[in-house]
Amino acid sequence: MRTKNAIDIAKILQNLPERSNKPRTNGLTMVIDKGLGLHSAEDLMTTAAEIIDFVKIGFGTSIVTGNLKEKIKLYQKAGVEVYLGGTLLEAFLIRNQFEDYLRLIDDLNLNCVEVSDGSIVIPHEEKCELIHYLSKNFKVLSEVGSKEEGIIIHPNRWIKMMKAELQAGSFKVIAEARESGTVGIFHKNGSAHVLLIDKIKANVDINNIIWETPQKSQQVYFIKHFGSNVNLGNIPTSDIVALECLRLGLRGDTFFTFLQDKKKEVNFKIPK
């Protein structure tokens, strides 16, 4: 897949990593919309719809965003799937308003939902039952991990929960990091929790995981370790094009990652 633009980079640059095609099941990019206006959303789709798979209307912003229906239609018309942040579902659940949530997503004409328990406590068996129920009518993305700093979940527990949620009907499981990138799969300073990530990788198919990576250094880490078609999420809207450059080795951080010859010294001839 290459973006629809005036330049066919595949004909200009050789030996670029091959990106999967939309609609795709790996190499996914999920963008977090924290309150874009219609014009900004339109600009985003004009520039980058071909390299965005999901737009998450972050946390509870859908409740206070003007022209929400129009914005959702704009995203969907551009071929991008839209869902509401899992925190909003949690807000409905803790108020015992699940049926009201179902009416809301029906009214917004959404076919994708996120199930999370990062702020509230849901017994995992019940969470899996909720995933199974919703998966009958929606594409479900479920999130594993706490949003609170200092909450440590043993790697074996991460693995068990991810496997159970996929078995229950999740299309993908999301590895929690928040929009800050300082919890869950990352340490407080934003560095990768390498032991946790490696244990998850060894036990869960990484094509079934979307790793939340809001910071550039985190995106670089996963691209270098898992390749250009790793699933990444919580990408700021301002960073989406820059991320695709990282995936293709067209930015300094991953410039040599996909080149067979790692030598920095260049031999070339100037045309006469």
C-alpha positions in Angstrom: 0.0 0.0 0.0 1.2 3.5 -0.9 -0.6 6.7 0.0 -2.6 8.3 -2.8 -0.5 11.3 -3.5 1.2 13.0 -6.5 4.4 11.0 -6.0 4.6 7.2 -6.4 7.5 6.6 -4.1 7.7 2.9 -5.0 8.8 4.0 -8.5 11.3 6.5 -7.1 13.0 4.8 -4.1 14.1 1.1 -4.2 14.1 -1.4 -1.4 11.5 0.2 0.8 9.7 -2.1 3.3 6.5 -3.4 1.9 3.4 -2.0 3.7 0.2 -4.1 4.0 -2.8 -3.0 2.1 -6.1 -1.5 3.4 -8.3 -3.1 4.6 -5.6 -4.8 6.6 -5.2 -6.9 9.7 -1.6 -6.0 10.4 0.4 -2.8 10.1 -2.6 -1.0 11.6 -2.4 2.6 12.7 -4.9 3.9 15.2 -5.1 7.7 15.7 -6.5 9.4 18.7 -8.7 12.4 18.1 -8.9 14.5 21.2 -11.3 17.1 19.9 -10.5 18.0 16.3 -12.9 20.4 14.5 -14.5 19.5 11.2 -12.0 21.4 9.1 -9.0 19.8 10.9 -10.6 16.3 10.5 -11.1 17.0 6.8 -7.5 18.1 6.4 -6.4 14.9 8.2 -8.4 12.7 5.9 -7.2 14.6 2.8 -3.6 14.2 3.8 -3.5 10.7 5.4 -6.7 8.6 5.1 -4.8 5.9 3.3 -2.4 5.4 6.2 -5.0 5.5 9.0 -7.1 2.5 9.9 -8.9 3.6 13.0 -9.7 6.9 14.6 -10.5 6.8 18.3 -12.6 9.6 19.6 -10.5 9.8 22.7 -11.7 9.1 26.3 -15.0 11.1 26.8 -14.5 13.8 24.2 -17.4 12.6 22.1 -19.8 13.9 24.8 -18.5 17.5 24.5 -17.5 17.6 20.8 -19.5 19.7 18.5 -20.6 18.4 15.0 -19.7 14.9 16.2 -22.0 13.0 13.8 -20.7 15.0 10.8 -17.1 14.3 11.8 -17.7 10.6 12.2 -19.4 10.5 8.7 -16.4 12.3 7.3 -14.0 9.7 8.7 -16.1 6.8 7.6 -16.5 8.2 4.1 -12.7 8.3 3.8 -12.6 4.6 4.6 -11.4 5.0 8.2 -13.1 3.1 11.1 -14.2 5.1 14.1 -14.9 4.2 17.7 -15.4 5.9 21.0 -12.7 5.7 23.7 -13.1 2.9 26.2 -13.1 5.4 29.1 -16.5 6.5 27.9 -17.9 3.0 28.0 -16.5 2.7 31.5 -18.3 5.9 32.5 -21.6 4.4 31.3 -20.9 1.1 33.0 -20.2 2.5 36.4 -23.5 4.5 36.2 -25.3 1.3 35.2 -26.2 2.8 31.8 -25.0 0.2 29.4 -28.2 0.2 27.3 -27.9 4.0 27.0 -24.3 3.4 25.6 -25.7 1.0 23.1 -28.3 3.6 22.0 -25.5 6.2 21.7 -23.3 4.1 19.4 -26.3 3.1 17.4 -27.3 6.8 17.0 -23.8 7.6 15.8 -23.9 4.7 13.3 -20.7 3.1 14.7 -19.8 -0.5 14.0 -16.6 -0.6 16.2 -16.4 -0.4 20.0 -13.6 -0.4 22.6 -13.9 -2.3 25.8 -11.5 -1.3 28.6 -11.3 -1.4 32.3 -8.4 1.0 32.9 -10.3 3.2 35.3 -12.8 0.9 36.9 -12.6 -2.7 38.1 -14.5 -5.3 36.1 -14.0 -9.0 37.0 -12.2 -10.4 34.0 -14.7 -13.1 33.3 -17.4 -10.5 33.1 -15.3 -8.3 30.8 -14.9 -11.3 28.5 -18.7 -11.9 28.6 -19.1 -8.2 27.6 -16.7 -8.6 24.7 -18.5 -11.7 23.5 -21.8 -10.0 23.7 -20.7 -6.9 21.7 -18.7 -9.0 19.2 -22.0 -10.4 17.8 -22.8 -7.0 16.3 -19.6 -4.9 16.5 -15.9 -5.1 15.8 -14.4 -5.1 19.3 -11.1 -3.7 20.3 -10.4 -4.6 24.0 -7.7 -2.9 26.1 -5.5 -4.6 28.7 -3.7 -2.7 31.4 -4.3 0.0 34.0 -4.3 3.8 33.4 -2.9 4.4 36.9 0.8 4.9 37.4 2.4 2.4 39.7 -0.1 -0.4 39.0 2.0 -3.4 38.2 0.4 -6.4 36.3 2.5 -9.5 36.1 3.4 -10.5 32.5 1.7 -13.8 32.9 -1.5 -12.0 33.8 -1.2 -9.7 30.7 -0.8 -12.8 28.5 -3.7 -14.6 30.1 -6.0 -11.6 29.8 -5.0 -10.9 26.2 -5.6 -14.6 25.1 -8.9 -14.7 26.9 -10.2 -11.5 25.3 -9.1 -12.6 21.8 -10.9 -15.9 22.5 -14.0 -14.0 23.6 -14.2 -12.1 20.3 -11.8 -9.2 20.3 -10.6 -8.2 16.8 -7.4 -6.9 18.4 -6.2 -6.3 22.0 -4.7 -3.0 22.8 -1.7 -2.8 25.1 -2.3 0.1 27.5 0.0 3.1 27.6 -2.5 6.0 27.8 -2.1 9.1 25.6 0.9 10.0 27.7 2.9 6.8 27.1 3.9 6.5 30.8 2.0 3.5 32.1 1.3 -0.1 31.1 3.9 -1.3 28.6 6.1 1.7 29.4 7.9 3.0 32.5 7.0 6.3 34.0 9.8 8.0 32.0 8.4 6.6 28.7 11.0 3.9 28.1 9.8 0.5 27.0 9.0 -2.2 29.6 11.2 -4.6 27.7 10.7 -7.7 29.9 6.9 -7.3 29.7 6.9 -6.7 26.0 9.2 -9.6 25.2 7.1 -12.0 27.3 3.9 -10.9 25.6 5.6 -11.3 22.2 6.7 -14.8 23.0 3.2 -15.9 23.9 0.7 -13.8 21.9 0.6 -13.3 18.1 1.8 -9.7 17.8 -0.5 -9.3 14.7 -3.4 -9.5 17.3 -2.0 -6.6 19.4 -2.2 -2.9 19.0 0.6 -1.2 21.0 -0.2 2.2 22.3 2.8 4.4 21.3 2.1 8.1 21.5 5.7 9.1 21.7 8.1 9.0 18.7 10.8 7.1 20.7 8.2 4.4 21.4 7.1 4.2 17.8 10.8 3.8 16.8 11.3 1.1 19.4 8.4 -1.1 18.1 9.2 -0.5 14.4 12.9 -1.5 14.9 11.9 -4.6 17.0 8.8 -5.8 15.2 9.1 -4.3 11.7 7.3 -1.7 9.6 3.9 -3.6 9.8 3.6 -3.6 13.6 0.2 -2.4 14.9 0.5 1.0 16.6 -2.1 3.1 18.4 -2.8 6.4 20.3 -0.9 8.2 17.6 -1.4 12.0 17.8 -3.1 13.4 14.7 -0.2 15.7 14.1 2.3 12.7 14.0 0.5 10.4 11.5 2.5 11.3 8.4 5.8 11.3 10.4 4.9 7.8 11.7 4.5 6.5 8.2 7.9 7.9 7.3 9.3 5.9 10.3 7.6 2.8 9.0 9.2 3.3 5.6 12.7 4.2 6.8 12.3 7.7 5.6 13.2 9.4 8.8 16.6 9.5 10.6 15.5 7.3 13.5 14.8 4.3 11.2 16.8 5.3 8.2 19.1 2.3 8.2 16.6 -0.2 9.8 15.4 -1.6 6.5 18.6 -1.2 4.3 20.6 -4.3 3.6 23.8 -2.2 3.4 24.2 -0.3 6.6 27.3 1.6 5.5 26.9 5.3 5.9 29.5 6.2 3.3 28.0 6.9 0.0 29.4 6.2 -3.5 27.6 8.0 -6.3 28.3 9.6 -9.6 27.2 13.1 -10.6 25.7 13.1 -14.1 27.8 14.9 -16.7 
